[in-house]
Amino acid sequence: MKAKSEVSQELYQMLLDRGYQERFCDLVTQNLNTDFTAQRMIYYLSHYRSLPEGEIVDEMLAILDDRKRIMQKKQLEHSNAVYNEYLNRRRMEED
């Protein structure tokens, strides 16, 4: 299992301090185990005193979905750059 980032550990403690069960805190931080995802959840939680676990889970899923889309976008941008480089080399060879 991947180790939790420092910010994920901060999120874990924040959830514990707000009275959520250890198992729930552990599950959330296992999924939000990068600084980016954990920081987004911390920011979300900072706007509320107390939330039902279901709302925290919904936000966690939304954060993970956003992260997935960002990663896909970066992968597509990289693929496009490689393809453009290939086309440029091919065009230069034809000249």
Secondary structure, DSSP 8 states (H G I E B T S, - for coil): -----HHHHHHHHHHHHTT--HHHHHHHHHHS-SHHHHHHHHHHHTT-S---HHHHHHHHHHHHHHHHHHHHHHHHHHHHHHHHHHHHHHHHHH-
